[in-house]
Amino acid sequence: MILAGGAARRLGGADKPALRVGARPLLDRVLGACRGAERTVVVGPRRPTARAVRWTREEPPGGGPVAAVDAGVRHTTAPVVLVLSADLPFLTDRTVGALVQGLREAEGVLLTDSDGREQPLVAAYRAEPLRRELALLAAEHGGLAGLPLRLLTAELKLGRLHHPTASFDCDTWEDITTARARIREHGHVLDEWIAAVKAELGIDLDVDTAALLDLARDAAHGVARPAAPLTTFLVGYAAAQQGGGPEALAAATGKAAALAARWAEEAESAG
């Protein structure tokens, strides 16, 4: 479940889940990190999303994170539930997998941030203990609206996973600016761009970036600079003609790379 109904007061009331980082809404970035979920529930006002989700609202709307978790868990039947906020620009499916795999004997596993603070809205929980604590809190307080999140996790047996990057959330405009700058750093920009293009085109394909870059380099150096983008375009087209998928792309890339090598070799022998 993804909690996307906060007031975003430190952002002046902006629709935070719809704010773009790396040309993609924050909510879509989180949805991409948990695309392997059996069911995805978003707690908050309806918005356009990159993939289909189930929508619900806490009661009353604006009732806080504990009420939102309760609203979301009512639409789940899985034994393990991911609970995520909608403002995590650097969350990845790898981190999501690590949270789920880390459960073992624990009732929940949550991330800790760069300062070691626990982030209960970047966590995996066993559904039964989570429902138990929600029921106990509702009985004790006469409802869940307005309750602090720490009450929900206080009695759970928790594991912790330190991950300063994946736990980074966007509460202020400064955080948004930091996130936008970070993804344009040299070590991140290519992966971010590929992810954005795949999301925009509706492509769910693991791209061997290194192989394609090697092919582009060989075509540029061995043939001519404009050959690089044209060659990679043709490789993609050829892979699609063969049904698409990683195997078809790898085969087309290999053929084009071999051709580029032969072309360069012939050019060298010709002087």
C-alpha positions as a printed Julia matrix, in Angstrom:
271×3 Matrix{Float64}:
   0.0     0.0     0.0
   1.13    3.52   -0.79
   0.06    6.42    1.4
  -0.64    9.42   -0.84
  -3.07   11.57    1.08
  -0.96   13.88    3.23
  -1.52   17.64    3.45
   2.08   18.5     2.37
   2.07   21.59    4.56
   5.82   22.16    4.18
   5.26   22.21    0.42
   2.56   24.83    0.71
  -0.21   22.3     0.17
   1.12   21.16   -3.22
  -0.02   17.79   -4.55
   3.2    16.09   -3.5
   2.64   12.65   -5.1
   2.17   14.42   -8.47
   5.39   16.45   -8.24
   7.91   15.31  -10.84
  11.43   14.12  -10.17
  13.3    12.91  -13.22
  10.26   13.85  -15.33
   8.11   11.29  -13.49
   5.57   11.89  -10.7
   6.79   10.77   -7.29
   3.86    8.37   -7.0
   4.74    6.69  -10.3
   8.33    6.28   -9.15
   7.16    4.41   -6.04
   4.73    2.34   -8.12
   7.64    1.33  -10.32
   9.59    0.07   -7.31
   6.77   -2.25   -6.21
   5.49   -3.41   -9.59
   5.89   -7.04   -8.5
   3.18   -6.71   -5.85
   0.16   -8.99   -6.14
  -2.12   -6.0    -5.52
  -1.35   -2.31   -5.11
  -3.55   -0.1    -2.96
  -3.1     3.67   -2.93
  -4.63    5.53    0.01
  -5.44    9.05   -1.09
  -7.3    11.11   -3.71
  -7.45    9.56   -7.18
  -4.8    10.72   -9.62
  -3.56    9.54  -13.02
  -1.03    6.74  -12.51
   1.34    4.81  -14.76
  -0.39    1.51  -13.93
  -3.69    0.38  -12.5
  -4.1     0.49   -8.72
  -6.91    0.12   -6.21
  -7.91    3.41   -4.57
  -9.24    3.99   -1.09
  -9.38    6.77    1.52
  -8.83    6.83    5.25
 -11.81    7.71    7.42
 -12.07   10.59    7.92
  -9.98   11.91    5.0
  -6.89   13.53    6.46
  -7.06   11.26    9.5
  -3.33   10.6     9.5
  -1.0     7.72    8.67
  -2.39    5.15   11.12
  -5.92    5.6     9.78
  -4.49    5.43    6.24
  -2.69    2.15    6.95
  -5.94    0.73    8.34
  -7.83    1.79    5.23
  -5.23    0.23    2.96
  -4.86   -3.07    4.78
  -8.61   -3.68    4.49
  -8.08   -4.16    0.74
  -5.27   -6.69    1.06
  -5.29  -10.45    1.59
  -1.57  -11.2     1.23
   0.38  -12.37    4.3
   3.03   -9.68    3.71
   2.21   -6.01    3.16
   4.54   -3.27    1.96
   3.72    0.11    3.47
   5.27    2.99    1.52
   4.9     6.73    1.4
   4.4     8.32   -2.01
   7.44   10.61   -1.85
  10.4     8.22   -2.18
  12.26    9.19   -5.37
  15.12    6.69   -4.92
  13.25    3.59   -3.82
  14.03    0.6    -6.07
  12.61   -2.86   -6.54
  15.87   -4.23   -5.15
  15.32   -2.44   -1.84
  11.69   -3.56   -1.78
  12.87   -7.15   -2.25
  15.39   -6.76    0.57
  12.64   -5.56    2.93
  10.42   -8.55    2.15
  13.26  -11.06    2.35
  14.43   -9.56    5.63
  11.22  -10.43    7.48
  12.2   -13.99    8.49
  11.22  -14.12   12.18
  10.36  -10.43   12.44
   6.87   -8.93   12.26
   8.16   -6.02   10.24
  11.33   -4.71    8.59
  11.78   -0.99    8.05
  14.45    1.25    6.61
  16.55    3.65    8.64
  17.75    6.93    7.15
  21.13    8.65    7.07
  20.71    9.7    10.72
  19.64    6.23   11.84
  16.01    7.24   12.29
  13.39    4.58   11.65
  11.12    5.03    8.64
   7.93    3.02    9.27
   6.51    4.16    5.91
   9.29    2.4     4.02
   8.69   -1.06    5.42
   7.39   -4.59    4.96
   5.05   -6.0     7.59
   3.38   -9.29    8.26
  -0.3    -8.55    7.77
  -1.65  -10.42   10.79
   0.41   -8.56   13.46
  -0.29   -5.29   11.66
  -4.05   -5.88   11.8
  -3.74   -6.94   15.46
  -2.07   -3.67   16.44
  -4.56   -1.6    14.44
  -7.47   -3.31   16.21
  -5.9    -2.82   19.64
  -5.24    0.87   18.99
  -8.78    1.43   17.71
 -10.22   -0.2    20.83
  -7.89    1.67   23.18
  -8.31    5.13   21.64
 -11.82    4.88   20.26
 -10.55    5.32   16.71
  -7.37    5.74   14.7
  -7.6     9.29   13.36
  -4.78   11.52   14.5
  -2.72    8.81   16.18
   1.08    8.98   15.74
   2.63    6.25   13.66
   5.01    5.22   16.46
   2.06    3.76   18.38
   1.45    1.31   15.54
   4.99   -0.02   15.46
   5.82    0.21   19.18
   4.75   -3.36   20.01
   5.88   -5.04   16.79
   9.01   -7.17   16.61
  10.98   -5.2    14.06
  14.06   -5.68   11.93
  15.92   -2.72   10.45
  17.73   -2.13    7.19
  19.96    0.93    6.9
  19.59    2.6     3.5
  20.09    6.39    3.43
  19.32    6.66   -0.29
  16.13    4.62   -0.56
  14.75    6.17    2.64
  15.19    9.73    1.34
  11.76   11.38    1.21
  10.61   14.75   -0.1
   9.0    16.83    2.62
  10.21   20.27    1.49
  10.99   22.12   -1.73
  14.65   21.81   -0.79
  14.23   18.02   -0.76
  12.61   18.15   -4.21
  15.49   20.26   -5.54
  18.05   17.88   -4.02
  16.35   14.86   -5.58
  16.14   16.5    -9.01
  19.82   17.41   -8.87
  20.92   13.99   -7.7
  19.39   12.02  -10.55
  21.25   14.23  -13.02
  24.62   13.34  -11.53
  26.9    11.44  -13.87
  26.55    8.15  -11.99
  22.75    8.18  -12.03
  21.51   10.07  -15.06
  21.62    7.25  -17.61
  19.74    4.74  -15.45
  17.2     7.43  -14.57
  16.7     8.36  -18.22
  16.25    4.72  -19.31
  13.71    4.19  -16.5
  11.82    7.34  -17.52
  11.72    6.32  -21.19
  10.51    2.81  -20.36
   7.78    4.23  -18.14
   6.71    6.76  -20.77
   6.57    4.13  -23.54
   5.0     1.43  -21.36
   7.96   -0.91  -21.85
   8.74   -3.46  -19.13
  12.09   -4.71  -20.38
  15.47   -5.12  -18.72
  17.86   -3.31  -21.02
  21.51   -4.39  -21.22
  22.7    -0.81  -21.18
  26.39   -1.7   -21.35
  25.92   -3.81  -24.51
  23.94   -1.1   -26.27
  26.49    1.57  -25.33
  29.31   -0.64  -26.58
  27.41   -1.1   -29.84
  26.82    2.65  -30.17
  30.5     3.36  -29.49
  31.65    0.8   -32.06
  29.26    2.14  -34.7
  30.32    5.73  -34.01
  34.04    5.01  -34.12
  34.12    2.31  -36.79
  31.55    3.78  -39.19
  30.49    7.39  -38.47
  29.11    9.29  -35.47
  25.5     9.4   -36.79
  25.64    5.6   -37.1
  25.36    5.23  -33.3
  21.74    6.39  -32.75
  20.58    4.97  -36.09
  22.09    1.56  -35.32
  20.54    1.31  -31.87
  17.17    2.35  -33.31
  17.4    -0.4   -35.94
  18.41   -2.94  -33.31
  15.32   -2.08  -31.28
  13.12   -2.31  -34.35
  14.6    -5.68  -35.3
  14.06   -7.01  -31.76
  10.43   -5.9   -31.87
   9.98   -7.68  -35.2
  11.15  -10.87  -33.5
   8.61  -10.56  -30.7
  10.59   -8.33  -28.36
  11.97   -9.39  -24.99
  15.52   -9.57  -23.62
  16.52  -12.53  -25.81
  15.48  -10.85  -29.07
  17.21   -7.63  -28.06
  20.41   -9.45  -27.1
  20.43  -11.35  -30.41
  19.94   -8.2   -32.48
  22.58   -6.34  -30.46
  25.06   -9.17  -30.95
  24.55   -9.27  -34.71
  24.94   -5.51  -35.06
  28.02   -5.47  -32.82
  29.66   -8.2   -34.92
  28.84   -6.26  -38.08
  30.36   -3.1   -36.62
  33.53   -5.03  -35.72
  33.82   -6.43  -39.26
  33.23   -2.96  -40.73
  35.97   -1.44  -38.56
  38.37   -4.28  -39.35
  37.8    -3.82  -43.09
  38.34   -0.07  -42.8
  41.63   -0.61  -40.98
  42.88   -3.12  -43.57
  42.01   -0.64  -46.31
  44.39    1.85  -44.74
